[in-house]
Amino acid sequence: MKKLFSLLAIAGMLVFGGANVYAQDETTPAAEQVSQADDNSVTATQASADEPEDVPIHKAIKTKFIEGGAGFMACVLIALILGLAVCIERIIYLGLSYTNKDKLLFDLKEELSNGKGIEDAKVYLENKRGPLASIFYQGLLRYTDGSKENIAEVENAIVSYGAVEMGKLEKGVTWINLFISLSPMLGFMGTVIGMIGAFDAIEQAGDISASVVAGGIKVALITTVAGLIAAMILQVFCNLILSMIESLTNDMEDASISFVDLLIKK
């Protein structure tokens, strides 16, 4: 912001300086015009020298963290860290839960068509990882003779255990939503406390001036920004996790239908 004001000031001086030179009488000596231009260039050079140097981003963040108040900024940071920890755990779990449903169904079809029977198919599913293999295994545990009643029992087992696997997939999402809501709340609380501090300063000084209230307002705005940034970061990860859960759910439903059809054909 200081750079912007400096550039605007330089541009304004150059514009007004050029307008003054242009408005001068044609009889003005050339040496005087050169002197005016030299003065403008010296002023521009001094303004450029007064510009603050670029601060590394990690130092700028550290400075803002201290200016925002260690208490509330630390609370926002803890909420962000805990939320990211849950997000990373969920992403790893969901990634390991993915199964190639087409390959799994093909292997099951091969197991059943080669005369190895249901027991060998159960052993195959026990050695596979992921919710699909667990659901299919629960279905095979109820499979006996392939009658309509038995197939209905298998379908009920698949639906019931599918709900259990869905609960495992969605585990932790509630905590992520909690940290998403908590982060801006902590920021807004810092805002309120900062404004209270600003009004206390006004009361003690007995005067409303920018220098009196600037400190409290600055703390209020920094904590608000920190809370909103933390919430936005966690929201991105939460949407990624929800999309992964949706993809796994669609695979589970599609594969379960194909699995029941495979048992009916057998």
N, C-alpha and C positions, 0 to 999 in steps of 0.2 A: 504494500500500500504506500509506503514511503517512497519507493522507487517511482510509483505512478504519479504521486504528487510532484516529485522532483522533475519528472519528464514534462508534466503539464506546465510547471513553472518555467522550465527552460523554453518550451514551445511558446508560451505566452510572451516571454521576454523577447524572443526572436521575432514573433509576429508584430508586437507593438514597436519593437526597435526598427523593424523593416518599414512599418507604416510611418514612423517618424522620419526616417530617411527619405521615404518616397514623398512625404509632404513638404520636405524642405525645398527652398527656392533653388532654381537651377544655378544661381550664382554662388551656391555654397561651395567652398573650396573642396577639392577632392581629398585633401589631406584630412579634413574634418570628418568626411564620410568614412575614410579608412580608420580613423581613430574610433569612431562609433562602432564599426564592425569589430575592431580589436577588443573594445570594452565588452561587447556581447559575447565574444568567444572566450574571454577570460572568465566572465560570469558563468558561462556554460561549463567550463572546465572545473571551476570551483564547485559548482553544484554536483557535477559527476563525481568529484573526489569525496564529497560529503555523503554519497550514497553508501548504505551499510553493505558490508560484504555478505555473500551468500553463506547461510548457516547450514551445515549438514542436517539432514532430516531427522536423524536420531537425536541430535542435540536439541532441535526445535521441539520435538515431541517431549523430551525430558523437561525442557523449560516450561512448556504448557502444562505438563503433568503437575509440576511443582506450583505453578501459578493457580491452577484450578483447585488446589487444596488436597493434601495427601489423603485425607479421610475419605471423601466421596469418590475421588478419582481411583483410589485403591479398591473401593467397593465395586465400581464399574469394571475395573480390570479383573478382579476376582470372578465376577459374573461372566465376563468374556472368556476367561481361561477355563472355567468349569464347563461352560456351554460348548466350547471348542473340544474339550476332552470327550464329552458325551457324543458330539458329532463324529469325531474321528473313530471312536469305538463302534458306533453304529455303521459307519461307512465300511469299516473293515469286516464287521459281522455280515452285512448285507452282501459284500463282495464275495465272501466265502460261501454264502448261501446260494449263490447262483449255480444252476445246473443246466447243462444242455439238454433240454427236454426231448428233443428229437432223437438224440443219441441214446438217452435213457430208455425211451419207449422202444427203439429199435433193438437194444440189447435185451430188454424184457421179452420182446417178441421172439427173439432168437432162443432165449432160455426156455420159453414155453413151447415153442414149435419143435425143438430138438428132442422132445420127450424127457427132458430132465425133470419136469414137474414143478409144482408149486414150492416145494421145500427148497430146491436149488435156487429158485427165484428169490425166496426170502433171504437166503444166505447172500446172494448177490446184492440185494438192497441193503442189507445190514452193513456191508462194506462200503456203501456209497455215502457221500456227505451231502447235506442239504435238506430242505423241507420236503421237496418232491419225493425223494427216496423214503423219507419217514412216513409220508402220507400213503404211498403205495404199499409200504410194508404193513401198515395198519389195515389196509384194505385186504391184503392177502391173508392176514391172520383170520379174517372172517369168511374167507372163501372156502366153500366145501364142495358142493355138487354143481354149481352153476345154474341152479333153478332161479325162477323169477324172484322168489322170496329171498333166496340167498344173495342174489345180485342187489336187491333193495337194501339188504343188511350191509353189504359192502359199500354201497353208495352213502348210506347213513354214517358209516364209520369214516369214510373219506371226508364228508362234510364236517363232522364233529372234530376230527383231528386237524382238518384244515383251519378251523377257527383257532385251535390251539397254536398252530404254527403262525397264524396271522398275529396273534398276541405276542409271540416271540419277536416277530419282525418289527412290530410297532413299539416294542419296549424302549423306553428312553426318550421317545418323541415328546412326551408330556414335559419332561425336564427341560428339553431344548426350548419349548414354547414358554416355559416359566422364565428362563434366562432372557429370552427375547423380550418379554414383557417387563422384566425386572430392571434391565439395563437402562432404558429411557426413564423409568420411574425414579431410579437413583439419580440420574442426571437432572431431572426436574426438581427433585428434592434439593439438590445442590443449588439449583437456580433460585428456589424460594429462600434458602438460607442466605445466599449471596445478596439477594434483594433486601432481606432483613438487615444484613450487615450494612448495606448502603444507606438505608433509612436511619439506622443507629448513628452512622457517621454524620448524616445531615442533622440529626437531633443534637449531637454533641457539639458540632461546629456552629449550629444556629444559622447556617447559610446553605443555600442550594447552589452548588457550583459543580462544574464537570470534574474538577480535581477531587472533590469530596466523594462523589458517588462512583467514580470510574472504577475503583478497585473492586467494590462489591459487584457491580454489573459485569465486570470482566470475569470474575470467578463464576458468576451465574451462567454466562454464555459458554465458557469452556466446559463446565460439567455437562451442560445440555448437549453440546456437540459430541463429547466423549460417549455419552449414553446412546445417542442416536447412531453413531458409527458402530458401536458394539452390537446394537440391535440389528443393523443392516447386515453386518458380517454373519451373524448367527442365522438370520433369515435366509440368506443365500444357501448356507449349508443345510438348513432345515428343508428347503424346497428340493435340494438335491436328494436328500434322504427320502423324502416323500415320493419323488419320482422313481427311485430305486424300489421302494416298497410296492408301488403301483405296478411296475414292470414284473416283479416277482409274483405278485398276486395274479396278474393276467396269465402268466405262465402256469401257475398252479391250477387255475380253473380250466384252462385249455387242455393241459396234460391230464388232468383228472378225468375229463370226458373221454379222451382217447384211451385212457387206461381201462375204464369201464367197458368201452366198446371192445377192447382187446380181450377182456375176460369173457364177454358174451360170445365172441367168435370162437373162443377156445371150448 
